[in-house]
Amino acid sequence: MDGVLLISLRAHLGCLKRFLVLLLTRHALAALLAVLAAFSVLSRQATSSQTAPQRAKIRAKVRQVLLDVVVTDGKNLPVTGLQQEEFSLSEDGQPQKILYFEAHSASSAARAPALPPAPANTFRNVSTENSGLPLNVLLYDLLNTPLTDQPFAHLEIVKFLRNRPAGSRFAIFVLGDSLHLLQGFTDDENQLVAAMQHKEARPHSTLLPRDSDGRPGATEQFSGPMFSSDASAQAMIGRLQGMEALTRRFYLERRVEQTLGAFVEIARFLNGLPGRKNLIWLSGSFPANVFPGADPLDVFTGTANFSPALRQAADLLTIGQVAVYPVDIRGLTVDPFFDASNGATHRTPAEISQTHKNFMQEIAAEQDAMDQIAEDTGGHAFYNTNGLSDAIAATTTDGANYYTLSYAPSNAKFDGRLRKIRVQLPRRGAHLAYRHSYLADDSMLDQGADPETMRLQVALRRGAPLAQELFLQARLAPQGRARQVTKEEIAQLAGFPAFASRKKWDGVSIQRYFIAYALDGSQVSLEPAEDGRLHARFEILIGAYDEENRTMFGYRSPLEKMYVVKSADDAKKKAIRLRHVVEIPAAAAWLRVVVRDAIGDRLGSVEIPLPLPVIPPLGW
């Protein structure tokens, strides 16, 4: 028997209106899911013939520090097969006991059986051989990259994506005037390459210009013997220098703010995803002192205080197990003075010397910053190389082979101070990359969602890896033409980010979709009902997103769908099939659907690009 569930914007207008306003907004999803938990997290005391392991809920607060350690040899190749007793660990010089140890290797990923190609408009959350590997994020930073370096970087990124390590999963962000998610996590080469063809990833100038890149400023144009003895000229030069300094400071501060904001947004995007994540930061310049613990030449002297933003970014990356791999996309850096296209005029040897000195100081500061960022987060920096695609490939291999350690700090006073970590391995020639410090601060942890809420939040997140605890296949068919939105629906949609500033609704329409689900019956938990038969219970969550990945509509079923089976053996042999109808904004570019086994608490999700072509009526 098929289960049928109808969902529309007009359903449950009363009690769900408050929930729909909150659902899937960037900062409110956790709160909404916590409020709605009463609808779905029901008592699981009943026995089941296919009972899933229950997740223990421990309320005691035990602070543990989690470390991912990458070990390489003298040839920068990963060292595998190490055991827990070979590692020693200390915090602020005090030895710590390793409570947890796990080795991760790219070669240890399980291979899943291949499935035949899916029919039209059919989407699956098939577990692949790479599901156990770390997640990789490419951050293509155009904001801090000179326009002249962008074409080369774009070609090298595409080259890497076509030849990346087999099975590696990537998401692609681009930072221009704002941060854009070009592609969610996938191992599909065609999707990744196509994402780099989006207009946001093409070479272009941003609204926040960089420094002159070696070109002379106004003060340089008025320097030289002709003006050195003219008091009024010198006064004018002084004023011009002050104006130039203020201009540089303004744009620099805005770029730093935007760059840090991008790190915070990416850290939030990765929050809740299990295991190590590698953030590959492709940029043409790297601000010094980006993370706590750095002490290179500070190129931001005299600028605004970014400590709160730095601390927030560092805390989020720490909690999310994110290692940063800075990669200088300029390749071999050469003093612009020797560039044939450089139009700067230097009238004296002293001017030439000072210009070269300034360049060397800037490069030294940036490279120190890259090394420090990598060291503080457990990554590795790459610069002064024209093999950009090889450098990106090295970051992927480096981050796929690592060891996870955890310990409970002997110093139980979490006062917000920076603590130093040291991991040692008595092996000659071994190099260890790991996070060398952390802020002993509970504030970020206290703000996080509980694990159950976080699981649902991640499963519904646009671009996140698909939930694969429950095999799910969904086939969609558009039903008729899109219709004009109603007044009741406008009241609901107005609370979502995509429609928050909309004043006119004439161009908004609603499209109806029929969705047919197939679930693996052997993975579904059952319980006896009052009539003596076995039941399965499901709930459905959906999220619709526009091209900018802003939420257009969200829904979580307030009642769990009951599904009757003949016997446990029968359920194991057959697929469980559900059907429902959903109405969402016709302009939606993505639809994320989550099905939850309410008894076994297993999740399955699929992500669907919209719009879809019309297909014949669905049948099983």
C-alpha positions as CSV (number, residue, x, y, z in Angstrom):
1,M,0.0,0.0,0.0
2,D,1.3,3.4,-0.9
3,G,1.3,6.3,1.6
4,V,-0.1,9.5,0.3
5,L,0.6,12.9,1.9
6,L,-0.5,16.3,0.5
7,I,1.6,19.3,1.3
8,S,0.8,22.8,0.1
9,L,1.4,26.4,1.1
10,R,-2.3,26.7,2.1
11,A,-2.1,23.7,4.5
12,H,-1.9,24.2,8.3
13,L,-2.1,28.0,7.9
14,G,-2.9,28.6,11.6
15,C,-0.4,26.6,13.7
16,L,2.4,26.4,11.1
17,K,2.4,30.0,10.1
18,R,4.9,30.9,12.8
19,F,7.1,27.9,11.9
20,L,7.1,28.7,8.2
21,V,8.3,32.2,8.9
22,L,11.3,30.8,10.7
23,L,12.0,27.6,8.8
24,L,15.4,27.5,7.1
25,T,16.4,31.1,7.7
26,R,20.2,31.1,8.2
27,H,20.2,31.7,12.0
28,A,16.7,30.5,13.0
29,L,16.6,26.9,11.7
30,A,18.0,25.5,14.9
31,A,15.5,27.3,17.0
32,L,12.6,26.2,14.8
33,L,13.6,22.5,14.8
34,A,13.9,22.6,18.6
35,V,10.4,24.0,18.8
36,L,9.1,21.4,16.4
37,A,10.8,18.5,18.1
38,A,7.7,17.8,20.1
39,F,5.9,17.0,16.8
40,S,8.4,14.4,15.7
41,V,10.6,13.1,18.5
42,L,8.0,10.8,20.1
43,S,8.4,8.2,22.7
44,R,10.4,5.2,21.5
45,Q,9.7,2.8,24.3
46,A,7.8,0.4,22.0
47,T,9.6,-2.7,20.8
48,S,10.4,-3.1,17.1
49,S,11.3,-6.0,15.0
50,Q,13.8,-3.8,13.1
51,T,15.0,-1.6,15.9
52,A,17.7,1.0,15.1
53,P,20.3,1.8,17.8
54,Q,19.1,4.6,20.0
55,R,21.3,7.6,20.4
56,A,22.2,8.1,24.0
57,K,21.7,11.6,25.4
58,I,24.3,12.5,27.9
59,R,23.7,15.8,29.7
60,A,27.0,16.0,31.5
61,K,29.3,18.7,30.2
62,V,32.7,17.1,29.4
63,R,35.1,19.4,27.6
64,Q,37.3,17.6,25.0
65,V,39.7,19.0,22.5
66,L,39.6,17.3,19.1
67,L,42.7,17.3,16.9
68,D,43.3,16.1,13.3
69,V,46.9,15.3,12.7
70,V,48.4,14.9,9.2
71,V,51.8,13.0,9.3
72,T,54.1,13.2,6.2
73,D,57.6,12.0,5.5
74,G,60.6,13.7,4.1
75,K,59.1,13.5,0.6
76,N,55.8,15.0,1.7
77,L,54.0,11.7,1.4
78,P,51.4,10.6,4.0
79,V,52.6,8.3,6.7
80,T,49.9,5.7,7.5
81,G,49.6,2.8,9.9
82,L,50.6,4.6,13.1
83,Q,49.2,3.6,16.5
84,Q,47.9,5.6,19.4
85,E,50.8,4.8,21.7
86,E,53.2,6.3,19.2
87,F,51.8,9.8,19.8
88,S,52.3,12.1,22.8
89,L,50.4,15.2,23.5
90,S,50.7,18.3,25.8
91,E,48.8,21.5,26.4
92,D,50.8,24.6,27.6
93,G,53.6,22.2,28.5
94,Q,51.4,19.9,30.6
95,P,51.1,16.2,29.4
96,Q,47.6,15.2,28.4
97,K,46.0,11.7,28.1
98,I,44.8,10.7,24.7
99,L,41.2,9.6,25.1
100,Y,40.3,8.9,21.5
101,F,42.3,7.8,18.5
102,E,41.2,7.0,14.9
103,A,43.3,6.6,11.7
104,H,41.8,7.9,8.4
105,S,43.1,6.9,5.0
106,A,42.0,7.6,1.5
107,S,42.5,3.9,0.7
108,S,40.2,2.7,3.5
109,A,37.0,4.1,2.0
110,A,34.4,1.4,1.4
111,R,33.3,0.8,-2.2
112,A,29.5,0.9,-2.7
113,P,27.8,-1.2,-5.4
114,A,27.0,0.7,-8.6
115,L,23.4,1.3,-9.5
116,P,21.9,1.5,-13.0
117,P,21.3,5.0,-14.3
118,A,18.3,6.7,-12.8
119,P,15.2,7.5,-14.9
120,A,14.3,11.0,-15.9
121,N,13.6,13.4,-12.9
122,T,14.8,10.7,-10.5
123,F,17.3,11.5,-7.7
124,R,19.0,9.2,-5.2
125,N,21.3,9.5,-2.2
126,V,23.5,6.6,-3.1
127,S,26.4,6.0,-0.8
128,T,29.6,6.0,-2.8
129,E,33.1,4.8,-2.1
130,N,34.1,8.4,-1.2
131,S,31.5,8.9,1.6
132,G,34.1,8.4,4.3
133,L,36.7,10.8,2.9
134,P,37.1,14.4,4.1
135,L,35.1,17.1,2.5
136,N,37.0,19.7,0.5
137,V,35.9,23.4,-0.1
138,L,37.5,25.5,-2.8
139,L,37.3,29.2,-1.9
140,Y,38.2,31.2,-5.0
141,D,39.0,34.6,-3.6
142,L,38.6,37.3,-6.3
143,L,38.2,40.0,-3.8
144,N,41.9,39.8,-2.8
145,T,43.3,38.8,-6.2
146,P,44.6,41.2,-8.9
147,L,42.6,41.2,-12.1
148,T,45.7,40.3,-14.1
149,D,46.1,37.0,-12.1
150,Q,42.6,35.8,-12.4
151,P,42.6,34.3,-15.9
152,F,45.6,32.1,-15.1
153,A,44.0,31.0,-11.8
154,H,40.7,30.2,-13.5
155,L,42.4,27.9,-16.0
156,E,44.4,26.2,-13.4
157,I,41.4,25.5,-11.2
158,V,39.5,24.0,-14.1
159,K,42.5,21.9,-14.9
160,F,42.6,20.6,-11.4
161,L,38.9,19.8,-11.3
162,R,39.3,17.7,-14.5
163,N,42.2,15.8,-13.0
164,R,41.5,15.8,-9.3
165,P,42.0,12.7,-7.1
166,A,39.4,10.1,-7.8
167,G,36.4,10.2,-5.5
168,S,37.2,13.5,-3.9
169,R,34.2,15.6,-3.0
170,F,34.2,19.4,-3.4
171,A,32.1,22.4,-2.8
172,I,33.0,25.6,-4.6
173,F,32.6,29.1,-3.2
174,V,33.7,32.3,-4.9
175,L,34.3,35.6,-2.9
176,G,33.8,38.7,-4.9
177,D,31.7,41.6,-3.8
178,S,29.8,38.9,-1.8
179,L,30.2,35.2,-1.1
180,H,28.5,32.8,-3.5
181,L,28.1,29.1,-3.3
182,L,28.6,28.0,-6.9
183,Q,28.4,24.2,-6.3
184,G,27.4,22.1,-3.3
185,F,29.4,19.0,-2.4
186,T,29.8,16.5,-5.2
187,D,32.3,14.3,-6.9
188,D,30.8,14.9,-10.3
189,E,33.4,16.4,-12.6
190,N,30.9,17.9,-15.0
191,Q,29.0,19.7,-12.2
192,L,32.3,21.1,-10.7
193,V,33.6,22.3,-14.1
194,A,30.3,23.8,-15.0
195,A,30.2,25.7,-11.7
196,M,33.5,27.5,-12.7
197,Q,31.7,28.9,-15.8
198,H,29.2,30.9,-13.7
199,K,29.6,34.6,-14.1
200,E,30.6,35.0,-10.5
201,A,33.8,32.9,-11.1
202,R,34.9,34.7,-14.3
203,P,37.6,37.3,-14.1
204,H,36.3,40.6,-13.0
205,S,37.0,43.6,-10.8
206,T,35.3,44.0,-7.5
207,L,33.9,47.1,-5.9
208,L,36.7,47.2,-3.3
209,P,39.9,47.9,-5.3
210,R,43.2,46.5,-4.1
211,D,46.4,48.5,-3.7
212,S,48.2,49.9,-6.8
213,D,50.1,46.6,-7.4
214,G,53.3,48.5,-8.1
215,R,51.8,51.4,-10.0
216,P,52.8,54.8,-8.8
217,G,50.5,56.8,-6.6
218,A,50.0,60.5,-6.7
219,T,52.8,61.2,-4.2
220,E,55.3,59.3,-6.3
221,Q,54.4,61.5,-9.3
222,F,55.3,64.6,-7.3
223,S,58.6,63.3,-5.9
224,G,62.1,64.1,-7.0
225,P,64.5,67.0,-7.0
226,M,62.1,69.4,-8.7
227,F,59.8,69.4,-5.7
228,S,62.3,68.7,-2.8
229,S,63.1,72.4,-2.2
230,D,59.6,73.7,-2.7
231,A,57.8,74.1,0.7
232,S,54.3,74.4,-0.8
233,A,54.9,71.3,-2.9
234,Q,56.1,69.3,0.1
235,A,53.0,70.4,2.0
236,M,50.8,69.3,-0.9
237,I,52.6,66.0,-1.1
238,G,52.0,65.5,2.7
239,R,48.3,66.1,2.3
240,L,48.2,63.7,-0.7
241,Q,50.0,61.1,1.3
242,G,47.5,61.4,4.1
243,M,44.5,61.1,1.7
244,E,46.1,58.1,0.0
245,A,46.7,56.4,3.4
246,L,43.1,57.0,4.4
247,T,41.9,55.6,1.1
248,R,44.1,52.5,1.4
249,R,43.0,52.0,5.0
250,F,39.3,52.3,4.1
251,Y,39.4,49.7,1.3
252,L,41.8,47.4,3.2
253,E,39.5,47.4,6.2
254,R,36.4,46.6,4.0
255,R,38.3,43.8,2.3
256,V,39.4,42.3,5.6
257,E,35.9,42.5,7.0
258,Q,34.5,40.8,3.9
259,T,37.2,38.1,3.9
260,L,36.6,37.3,7.6
261,G,32.8,37.3,7.0
262,A,33.4,34.8,4.2
263,F,35.3,32.5,6.6
264,V,32.5,32.8,9.2
265,E,29.8,31.9,6.6
266,I,31.8,28.9,5.3
267,A,32.5,27.7,8.8
268,R,28.7,27.9,9.5
269,F,28.0,26.0,6.3
270,L,30.4,23.3,7.4
271,N,29.1,23.2,11.0
272,G,27.6,19.9,11.9
273,L,29.2,17.9,9.1
274,P,31.2,15.1,10.6
275,G,34.9,14.6,10.3
276,R,37.7,16.7,8.9
277,K,37.1,19.5,6.3
278,N,39.7,21.0,4.1
279,L,39.3,24.7,3.1
280,I,41.5,25.5,0.2
281,W,41.8,29.3,0.1
282,L,42.9,30.4,-3.5
283,S,43.9,34.0,-3.3
284,G,46.2,36.6,-4.7
285,S,47.0,38.2,-1.3
286,F,46.7,37.0,2.3
287,P,46.2,39.3,5.2
288,A,48.5,38.9,8.2
289,N,47.2,38.0,11.6
290,V,44.0,36.5,10.3
291,F,43.9,34.0,13.2
292,P,44.8,34.2,16.9
293,G,48.3,33.0,17.6
294,A,49.9,34.7,14.6
295,D,52.8,37.1,15.1
296,P,54.2,37.9,11.6
297,L,55.0,41.4,10.3
298,D,51.6,43.1,10.8
299,V,50.5,44.8,7.5
300,F,47.4,46.0,9.3
301,T,49.1,48.4,11.8
302,G,46.9,51.4,12.4
303,T,43.7,49.8,11.0
304,A,40.5,48.9,12.8
305,N,40.5,46.3,15.6
306,F,39.2,43.0,14.0
307,S,39.7,40.9,17.2
308,P,36.0,40.0,17.7
309,A,35.6,38.9,14.1
310,L,39.0,37.0,14.2
311,R,37.9,35.2,17.3
312,Q,34.5,34.3,15.9
313,A,36.1,32.9,12.7
314,A,38.7,31.0,14.6
315,D,36.2,29.5,17.1
316,L,33.9,28.3,14.3
317,L,36.7,26.7,12.3
318,T,38.0,25.0,15.5
319,I,34.5,23.6,16.3
320,G,34.0,22.5,12.7
321,Q,37.3,20.6,12.3
322,V,38.3,22.8,9.4
323,A,41.9,22.9,8.2
324,V,42.8,25.9,6.0
325,Y,45.2,25.5,3.0
326,P,46.2,28.9,1.7
327,V,47.3,28.7,-2.0
328,D,48.9,31.8,-3.7
329,I,47.4,31.8,-7.1
330,R,49.9,34.4,-8.4
331,G,52.5,31.6,-8.8
332,L,56.1,32.8,-8.7
333,T,55.9,36.3,-7.2
334,V,58.1,38.8,-9.0
335,D,58.7,42.4,-8.0
336,P,56.4,44.6,-10.2
337,F,59.3,47.0,-10.8
338,F,60.7,44.5,-13.3
339,D,57.4,44.0,-15.1
340,A,57.5,45.6,-18.6
341,S,53.9,46.8,-18.1
342,N,54.8,48.7,-15.0
343,G,54.5,52.4,-15.7
344,A,56.0,53.7,-12.4
345,T,58.7,56.3,-12.6
346,H,61.6,56.1,-10.1
347,R,64.0,59.1,-10.3
348,T,66.7,58.0,-7.9
349,P,68.3,54.8,-6.7
350,A,66.9,55.4,-3.3
351,E,63.4,55.4,-4.7
352,I,64.1,52.1,-6.5
353,S,65.5,50.6,-3.3
354,Q,62.6,51.7,-1.2
355,T,60.1,50.4,-3.7
356,H,61.8,47.0,-3.8
357,K,62.1,46.9,0.0
358,N,58.4,47.6,0.4
359,F,57.5,44.8,-2.0
360,M,59.8,42.3,-0.2
361,Q,58.3,43.3,3.2
362,E,54.7,42.8,1.9
363,I,55.5,39.4,0.3
364,A,57.3,38.3,3.5
365,A,54.3,39.4,5.6
366,E,51.8,37.6,3.4
367,Q,53.8,34.4,3.3
368,D,54.3,34.4,7.0
369,A,50.6,34.9,7.4
370,M,49.9,31.9,5.0
371,D,52.2,29.7,7.0
372,Q,50.7,30.8,10.3
373,I,47.1,30.3,9.1
374,A,48.0,26.8,7.9
375,E,49.8,26.0,11.1
376,D,47.1,27.3,13.4
377,T,44.4,25.2,11.6
378,G,46.4,22.1,10.7
379,G,46.7,22.8,7.0
380,H,49.7,23.6,4.7
381,A,50.6,26.8,2.7
382,F,51.6,26.8,-0.9
383,Y,53.3,29.8,-2.6
384,N,56.0,30.6,-5.1
385,T,54.9,27.8,-7.5
386,N,53.5,28.0,-11.0
387,G,52.0,24.5,-10.6
388,L,48.7,25.7,-9.1
389,S,46.7,22.6,-10.1
390,D,49.4,20.4,-8.5
391,A,49.3,22.5,-5.3
392,I,45.5,22.1,-5.1
393,A,45.9,18.3,-5.7
394,A,48.5,18.1,-2.9
395,T,46.1,19.7,-0.4
396,T,43.5,17.1,-1.3
397,T,45.8,14.2,-0.8
398,D,47.3,15.8,2.3
399,G,43.9,16.2,3.9
400,A,42.6,12.8,3.1
401,N,45.2,10.9,5.2
402,Y,45.2,11.9,8.9
403,Y,44.7,10.8,12.5
404,T,42.1,12.1,14.9
405,L,43.0,12.5,18.6
406,S,41.0,13.9,21.5
407,Y,41.8,14.7,25.1
408,A,40.2,16.4,28.1
409,P,42.3,19.3,29.2
410,S,43.8,19.0,32.7
411,N,43.2,22.7,33.1
412,A,39.5,22.9,33.6
413,K,39.4,26.7,33.8
414,F,38.0,27.9,30.5
415,D,38.7,31.6,30.7
416,G,38.9,32.5,27.0
417,R,42.7,32.5,26.8
418,L,44.8,31.0,24.0
419,R,46.2,27.6,24.8
420,K,49.2,26.0,23.0
421,I,49.0,22.4,21.8
422,R,52.0,20.2,21.0
423,V,51.8,16.7,19.4
424,Q,55.0,14.6,19.2
425,L,55.9,11.5,17.3
426,P,59.2,9.7,17.9
427,R,59.9,9.1,14.2
428,R,62.8,10.6,12.4
429,G,61.9,12.8,9.4
430,A,58.2,12.9,10.2
431,H,56.4,16.2,9.9
432,L,53.1,16.8,11.8
433,A,50.5,19.3,10.7
434,Y,47.8,20.0,13.2
435,R,46.0,22.9,15.0
436,H,48.6,24.4,17.4
437,S,46.3,26.4,19.6
438,Y,42.8,27.0,20.6
439,L,40.8,29.5,22.6
440,A,39.5,28.1,25.9
441,D,36.1,29.6,25.5
442,D,32.7,27.9,25.9
443,S,30.6,30.7,24.4
444,M,30.6,29.3,20.9
445,L,29.8,25.8,22.1
446,D,26.9,27.1,24.2
447,Q,25.4,28.8,21.1
448,G,25.3,25.6,19.1
449,A,22.3,23.4,18.4
450,D,21.8,20.1,20.1
451,P,22.9,17.1,18.1
452,E,19.4,16.0,17.0
453,T,18.6,19.5,15.8
454,M,21.9,19.8,14.1
455,R,21.4,16.5,12.1
456,L,18.1,17.8,10.7
457,Q,19.6,21.2,10.0
458,V,22.5,19.7,8.0
459,A,20.3,17.3,6.1
460,L,18.2,20.2,4.9
461,R,21.1,22.6,4.2
462,R,21.5,23.6,0.5
463,G,24.8,22.2,-0.9
464,A,25.6,20.0,2.1
465,P,26.4,16.3,1.6
466,L,23.3,14.1,1.3
467,A,22.1,12.3,4.4
468,Q,22.6,8.6,3.6
469,E,21.5,6.8,6.8
470,L,18.3,5.8,4.9
471,F,18.4,5.0,1.1
472,L,16.1,7.4,-0.6
473,Q,14.9,7.7,-4.2
474,A,12.6,10.5,-5.3
475,R,11.0,11.0,-8.6
476,L,9.3,14.4,-9.4
477,A,6.8,15.4,-12.0
478,P,5.5,19.0,-12.5
479,Q,1.7,19.1,-12.3
480,G,0.2,21.6,-14.7
481,R,1.3,25.2,-15.1
482,A,2.4,27.6,-12.4
483,R,-0.4,29.8,-11.0
484,Q,-0.4,33.2,-9.3
485,V,0.4,33.3,-5.6
486,T,-2.6,33.9,-3.3
487,K,-2.8,36.5,-0.4
488,E,-2.5,33.7,2.2
489,E,0.6,32.4,0.5
490,I,2.1,35.9,0.3
491,A,1.7,36.2,4.1
492,Q,3.7,33.0,4.5
493,L,6.4,33.6,2.0
494,A,7.1,37.1,3.2
495,G,9.0,35.8,6.2
496,F,11.6,33.9,4.1
497,P,14.9,35.5,3.2
498,A,14.3,35.4,-0.6
499,F,11.1,37.5,-0.2
500,A,12.0,39.6,2.8
501,S,12.4,42.8,0.9
502,R,9.8,42.2,-1.9
503,K,7.1,44.9,-2.3
504,K,5.4,43.7,-5.4
505,W,4.2,40.1,-5.8
506,D,2.8,40.2,-9.4
507,G,5.7,38.2,-10.7
508,V,5.5,35.5,-8.1
509,S,3.9,32.2,-9.0
510,I,3.5,28.7,-7.5
511,Q,4.3,25.4,-9.1
512,R,2.8,22.1,-8.0
513,Y,5.0,18.9,-8.0
514,F,4.1,15.3,-7.5
515,I,6.8,13.4,-5.7
516,A,7.1,9.6,-5.5
517,Y,9.5,8.1,-2.9
518,A,11.1,4.7,-2.7
519,L,12.9,3.7,0.6
520,D,14.9,0.5,1.4
521,G,12.5,-1.5,3.6
522,S,15.4,-3.3,5.3
523,Q,16.7,0.0,6.8
524,V,13.3,1.1,8.2
525,S,12.4,0.4,11.8
526,L,8.9,-1.0,12.7
527,E,6.7,-1.0,15.8
528,P,3.5,-2.8,16.7
529,A,0.3,-0.7,16.6
530,E,-2.9,-1.1,18.7
531,D,-4.4,-3.3,15.9
532,G,-1.5,-5.7,16.2
533,R,-0.1,-4.9,12.8
534,L,3.4,-3.5,12.3
535,H,3.8,0.2,11.4
536,A,6.5,2.4,10.1
537,R,6.4,6.2,10.8
538,F,7.9,8.9,8.6
539,E,8.1,12.7,8.5
540,I,9.1,14.8,5.6
541,L,11.0,18.1,5.5
542,I,11.5,20.3,2.4
543,G,13.4,23.4,1.6
544,A,13.2,25.5,-1.6
545,Y,16.0,27.9,-2.5
546,D,16.6,30.5,-5.2
547,E,19.7,30.9,-7.4
548,E,21.4,32.8,-4.6
549,N,20.8,29.9,-2.2
550,R,18.3,32.0,-0.2
551,T,15.4,30.2,1.3
552,M,12.2,30.7,-0.5
553,F,10.0,28.2,1.3
554,G,10.3,25.5,4.0
555,Y,8.1,22.8,5.6
556,R,8.3,20.1,8.2
557,S,5.3,17.8,8.5
558,P,3.6,18.3,11.9
559,L,2.3,14.7,11.9
560,E,4.2,11.6,11.1
561,K,3.0,9.4,8.2
562,M,1.9,5.9,9.3
563,Y,2.8,3.1,6.9
564,V,1.4,-0.4,7.5
565,V,3.4,-3.5,6.5
566,K,2.4,-7.2,6.5
567,S,5.5,-8.4,8.3
568,A,9.1,-7.6,9.0
569,D,10.3,-10.0,6.4
570,D,8.0,-8.5,3.8
571,A,9.3,-5.1,4.6
572,K,12.9,-6.2,4.2
573,K,12.2,-7.7,0.7
574,K,10.3,-4.7,-0.8
575,A,10.7,-1.0,-1.1
576,I,8.5,1.2,1.0
577,R,6.8,3.7,-1.3
578,L,5.3,7.1,-0.3
579,R,3.8,9.8,-2.4
580,H,3.0,13.4,-1.8
581,V,2.2,16.7,-3.6
582,V,4.1,19.9,-2.8
583,E,3.5,23.5,-3.9
584,I,6.5,25.8,-4.0
585,P,7.6,29.1,-5.6
586,A,8.0,28.5,-9.4
587,A,11.2,30.5,-9.4
588,A,12.9,28.0,-7.0
589,A,16.3,26.8,-8.3
590,W,16.8,24.0,-5.8
591,L,14.6,21.7,-3.8
592,R,16.0,19.8,-0.8
593,V,13.9,16.9,0.5
594,V,14.5,15.0,3.7
595,V,12.6,11.8,4.8
596,R,13.1,10.7,8.5
597,D,12.3,7.3,9.8
598,A,10.7,8.5,13.1
599,I,11.2,5.2,14.9
600,G,14.8,4.4,14.0
601,D,15.7,8.1,13.6
602,R,17.4,7.5,10.3
603,L,17.6,10.3,7.7
604,G,17.7,10.3,3.9
605,S,17.9,13.3,1.7
606,V,18.1,14.4,-2.0
607,E,18.8,17.7,-3.6
608,I,17.0,18.5,-6.8
609,P,17.8,21.2,-9.4
610,L,14.8,23.1,-10.7
611,P,12.9,23.5,-12.9
612,L,12.3,20.0,-14.2
613,P,11.0,18.9,-17.5
614,V,7.4,17.5,-17.8
615,I,7.4,13.7,-17.8
616,P,4.6,11.1,-18.2
617,P,2.5,10.3,-15.1
618,L,4.4,8.6,-12.4
619,G,4.0,4.9,-11.8
620,W,5.8,2.3,-9.9
